Amino acid sequence: MAQVKIKVGAIEFTVNGGAEVIAQEREAFTDYLKHKMGEDILAAKRWRREMRTQQRPEPDGTMNARRVLPYKVTPETLRAAIKEGRLDGIIKPFDEIDIPIDTGGTVTAVCGYSDSCAARFVFKDCWDEAVMNDEATNKGGYFKSKGRAHVLVDILPHIAQEWRAIFKPRQMAEVIDGETVEYADPLWLPSATDVFGPSEKGYWKDIDDSFQLEIFKRERDRVKECGDNGTYPYWLRSVYATDATRFRLVYTDGGYSSNNAYYSNGFAPGFDI
């Protein structure tokens, strides 16, 4: 009398008897395993088929929805991230921050660039509209323009003090009357290069730290609104290099254009941290 034990996973086979009995029982057990494995394979196929069906859109045309989950970002959070060299771990291009203003509301700023220790933002929409100068001239550049004064005197003070405290003045430079003028502002209008990149035809000649921001590489991302006016053209700080009366601007379709300095267009400033 002999005894044989066979175990496959949780299934155990034991038989006592002679060689003929063991051979018969072994064959029966093998047939059972083949049948059981076939059932398991079919069940797995049915499960995969059901999962694929669940992932398909319903025939009524409904599709997946996506939601952006907000989280708290404070000046202290950003200041600590800059100090520790991990700012781009919490702020990336296209991220939006709602910054408190003294009216009790907020203004939304969009991140256009970030690295481990610095980031550049631009207002998502226009704060208001105003002229660049009272007359049709860009003499004196942005440096001496009424538009620059509007940004620094009429807009900047409304930003909550704790946020203004982390603004890093941007170093800017212009050639005015043949001389290079350098200055630094905590809030500024974007340059044409910030928005469109360098001009191959020389329509603008920015010489500061301007480079095309990621958020402006598509026309649809350059469009801004101005209050109840809806989509609106907005000023850039770059002078029209071949015209003494105009500054560059972003038109309502996201393309580049220009206007005489005394026209009223939107103001959507930016800032660095």
C-alpha positions as CSV (number, residue, x, y, z in Angstrom):
1,M,0.0,0.0,0.0
2,A,1.4,3.4,-1.0
3,Q,0.3,7.0,-0.4
4,V,0.7,10.0,-2.7
5,K,0.1,13.7,-1.9
6,I,-0.2,16.4,-4.5
7,K,-0.9,20.1,-3.6
8,V,-1.6,22.9,-6.2
9,G,-2.3,26.2,-4.5
10,A,-5.1,25.7,-2.1
11,I,-6.1,22.3,-3.7
12,E,-4.7,19.2,-2.1
13,F,-4.9,15.6,-3.5
14,T,-4.2,12.5,-1.3
15,V,-4.7,8.9,-2.2
16,N,-3.8,5.6,-0.6
17,G,-3.6,2.3,-2.6
18,G,-1.8,0.3,-5.1
19,A,-0.1,1.6,-8.2
20,E,-3.2,1.1,-10.4
21,V,-5.5,3.0,-8.1
22,I,-3.0,5.9,-7.7
23,A,-2.6,6.2,-11.5
24,Q,-6.4,6.4,-11.9
25,E,-6.9,8.9,-9.2
26,R,-4.0,11.0,-10.5
27,E,-5.5,11.1,-14.0
28,A,-8.9,12.1,-12.5
29,F,-7.3,14.9,-10.4
30,T,-5.4,16.2,-13.5
31,D,-8.7,16.4,-15.4
32,Y,-10.2,18.3,-12.5
33,L,-7.4,20.8,-12.5
34,K,-7.7,21.5,-16.2
35,H,-11.4,22.1,-15.8
36,K,-10.8,24.4,-12.8
37,M,-8.1,26.4,-14.6
38,G,-10.4,26.8,-17.6
39,E,-13.1,28.2,-15.4
40,D,-10.7,30.7,-13.7
41,I,-9.4,31.9,-17.1
42,L,-12.9,32.5,-18.4
43,A,-13.8,34.3,-15.2
44,A,-10.7,36.6,-15.6
45,K,-11.7,37.3,-19.2
46,R,-15.2,38.3,-18.1
47,W,-13.8,40.6,-15.4
48,R,-11.5,42.4,-17.8
49,R,-14.4,42.8,-20.3
50,E,-16.6,44.3,-17.7
51,M,-13.9,46.7,-16.6
52,R,-13.4,47.9,-20.2
53,T,-17.1,48.5,-20.5
54,Q,-17.2,50.5,-17.3
55,Q,-14.4,52.8,-18.6
56,R,-16.1,53.6,-21.9
57,P,-18.3,56.8,-22.1
58,E,-22.0,56.2,-21.7
59,P,-23.9,56.3,-25.0
60,D,-25.7,59.5,-23.9
61,G,-22.5,61.5,-24.6
62,T,-21.3,62.1,-21.0
63,M,-17.6,62.4,-20.5
64,N,-15.1,62.6,-17.7
65,A,-14.9,65.8,-15.6
66,R,-11.8,67.2,-14.1
67,R,-11.6,69.4,-11.0
68,V,-8.7,71.6,-9.8
69,L,-8.3,71.2,-6.1
70,P,-7.2,74.5,-4.4
71,Y,-4.7,74.5,-1.5
72,K,-3.5,77.3,0.8
73,V,-0.4,79.2,-0.3
74,T,0.7,82.1,1.9
75,P,3.6,84.5,1.6
76,E,5.3,82.6,4.4
77,T,4.9,79.3,2.5
78,L,6.6,80.9,-0.6
79,R,9.3,82.6,1.4
80,A,10.2,79.4,3.1
81,A,10.2,77.5,-0.2
82,I,12.6,80.1,-1.8
83,K,14.9,79.9,1.2
84,E,15.0,76.1,1.0
85,G,15.4,76.1,-2.8
86,R,12.2,74.2,-3.5
87,L,9.9,76.8,-4.9
88,D,9.3,75.0,-8.2
89,G,8.1,72.0,-6.1
90,I,5.0,74.0,-5.1
91,I,4.5,76.6,-7.8
92,K,4.6,75.8,-11.5
93,P,3.6,77.6,-14.8
94,F,-0.2,78.0,-15.1
95,D,-0.7,77.7,-11.4
96,E,-3.0,80.5,-10.1
97,I,-2.9,82.4,-6.8
98,D,-5.7,84.6,-5.5
99,I,-4.0,87.5,-3.8
100,P,-6.0,89.7,-1.3
101,I,-6.5,93.4,-2.1
102,D,-7.6,96.2,0.2
103,T,-11.2,96.2,-1.1
104,G,-11.8,92.9,0.5
105,G,-11.6,90.9,-2.8
106,T,-8.7,89.3,-4.6
107,V,-6.8,89.5,-7.8
108,T,-5.7,86.3,-9.6
109,A,-2.1,86.0,-10.7
110,V,-0.9,83.2,-13.0
111,C,2.6,81.7,-12.7
112,G,4.5,82.2,-15.9
113,Y,7.8,80.8,-14.8
114,S,9.4,79.2,-11.8
115,D,12.6,77.6,-10.7
116,S,13.9,76.5,-7.3
117,C,14.3,80.1,-5.9
118,A,12.2,82.4,-8.1
119,A,8.9,82.8,-9.9
120,R,7.3,85.3,-12.3
121,F,3.6,86.0,-12.3
122,V,1.2,88.0,-14.4
123,F,-2.4,89.1,-13.6
124,K,-4.9,86.6,-15.1
125,D,-7.0,89.5,-16.3
126,C,-6.8,93.3,-16.5
127,W,-7.0,95.3,-13.3
128,D,-8.4,98.3,-15.2
129,E,-7.8,100.3,-18.3
130,A,-5.8,103.5,-18.8
131,V,-3.5,105.4,-21.2
132,M,0.3,105.0,-21.5
133,N,0.7,108.8,-22.0
134,D,-1.5,111.8,-22.3
135,E,-0.1,112.4,-25.8
136,A,0.7,110.2,-28.8
137,T,4.3,109.7,-27.8
138,N,6.6,107.0,-26.4
139,K,9.4,109.4,-25.8
140,G,11.0,108.5,-22.5
141,G,10.0,104.9,-22.9
142,Y,8.2,102.9,-20.2
143,F,10.5,104.4,-17.7
144,K,9.0,107.9,-18.0
145,S,5.5,106.9,-19.1
146,K,2.3,107.7,-17.3
147,G,1.5,104.0,-17.6
148,R,4.4,103.0,-15.3
149,A,3.2,105.6,-12.8
150,H,-0.3,104.1,-13.0
151,V,1.0,100.7,-12.1
152,L,3.1,101.9,-9.2
153,V,0.8,104.5,-7.8
154,D,-2.7,103.4,-8.7
155,I,-2.5,99.6,-8.6
156,L,0.5,98.4,-6.4
157,P,-0.8,100.0,-3.1
158,H,-4.0,98.0,-3.3
159,I,-2.1,94.6,-3.0
160,A,-2.1,93.3,0.5
161,Q,1.1,94.4,2.3
162,E,2.1,90.8,3.3
163,W,2.2,89.9,-0.4
164,R,3.9,93.1,-1.5
165,A,6.6,92.2,1.0
166,I,7.7,89.2,-1.0
167,F,7.7,90.9,-4.4
168,K,11.2,91.1,-5.7
169,P,11.9,94.3,-7.8
170,R,12.5,93.3,-11.4
171,Q,15.6,94.8,-13.0
172,M,14.7,96.5,-16.3
173,A,16.6,98.4,-18.9
174,E,15.7,100.6,-21.9
175,V,17.6,102.6,-24.4
176,I,16.2,106.2,-24.1
177,D,17.6,109.0,-26.3
178,G,20.6,106.8,-27.1
179,E,21.5,106.0,-23.4
180,T,20.7,102.8,-21.5
181,V,18.5,103.5,-18.4
182,E,18.3,100.8,-15.7
183,Y,15.7,100.7,-13.0
184,A,13.8,98.2,-10.9
185,D,10.0,97.9,-10.1
186,P,8.1,95.6,-7.8
187,L,5.1,95.6,-10.2
188,W,5.4,96.2,-13.9
189,L,3.7,95.7,-17.3
190,P,5.0,92.6,-19.2
191,S,7.3,93.3,-22.1
192,A,6.5,92.2,-25.7
193,T,9.3,89.6,-25.3
194,D,7.6,88.2,-22.1
195,V,4.5,87.5,-24.2
196,F,5.7,86.9,-27.8
197,G,9.4,86.2,-27.5
198,P,12.0,88.3,-29.4
199,S,10.8,90.1,-32.5
200,E,12.4,88.8,-35.7
201,K,11.3,92.0,-37.5
202,G,12.6,94.3,-34.9
203,Y,9.1,95.7,-33.9
204,W,10.3,95.7,-30.2
205,K,13.8,95.6,-28.8
206,D,13.7,94.6,-25.2
207,I,17.2,94.5,-23.6
208,D,16.4,93.4,-20.0
209,D,15.8,89.9,-18.7
210,S,12.8,89.3,-20.8
211,F,12.1,85.9,-22.3
212,Q,8.8,84.3,-23.5
213,L,6.8,82.9,-20.6
214,E,5.3,79.5,-20.8
215,I,1.8,80.8,-20.3
216,F,2.0,83.0,-23.4
217,K,3.1,80.5,-26.0
218,R,-0.4,79.9,-27.3
219,E,-2.7,82.7,-28.6
220,R,-5.6,81.5,-26.5
221,D,-3.6,81.8,-23.3
222,R,-2.7,85.5,-24.1
223,V,-6.3,86.7,-24.1
224,K,-7.5,88.7,-21.1
225,E,-10.7,90.3,-20.0
226,C,-11.2,93.8,-18.5
227,G,-14.2,94.0,-16.1
228,D,-17.6,94.3,-17.9
229,N,-15.8,95.0,-21.2
230,G,-15.2,91.3,-21.8
231,T,-12.1,90.3,-23.9
232,Y,-10.0,93.4,-24.2
233,P,-6.6,94.6,-25.6
234,Y,-4.0,95.3,-23.0
235,W,-0.8,97.3,-22.9
236,L,2.8,96.0,-22.9
237,R,5.7,98.1,-21.7
238,S,7.7,97.8,-24.9
239,V,7.7,100.8,-27.2
240,Y,7.1,100.3,-30.9
241,A,10.7,100.4,-32.1
242,T,9.9,102.0,-35.5
243,D,7.2,104.5,-34.4
244,A,7.7,107.3,-31.9
245,T,4.0,107.5,-31.0
246,R,3.1,103.9,-30.0
247,F,3.5,101.1,-27.4
248,R,3.0,97.4,-28.1
249,L,-0.1,95.6,-26.9
250,V,-1.9,92.3,-27.0
251,Y,-5.0,92.3,-29.1
252,T,-8.3,90.6,-28.3
253,D,-7.4,87.6,-30.4
254,G,-4.1,87.0,-28.6
255,G,-2.0,88.4,-31.4
256,Y,0.5,91.4,-31.2
257,S,-0.5,94.9,-32.1
258,S,0.2,98.5,-31.1
259,N,-1.7,101.7,-30.3
260,N,-1.0,105.4,-29.9
261,A,0.0,106.0,-26.3
262,Y,-3.0,108.2,-25.5
263,Y,-5.5,105.3,-26.2
264,S,-7.0,103.6,-23.2
265,N,-6.2,99.9,-23.0
266,G,-6.1,97.2,-20.3
267,F,-3.5,97.0,-17.6
268,A,-2.4,93.5,-16.5
269,P,0.8,93.9,-14.5
270,G,3.2,91.2,-13.3
271,F,5.6,90.6,-10.4
272,D,8.5,88.5,-9.4
273,I,9.1,86.7,-6.1
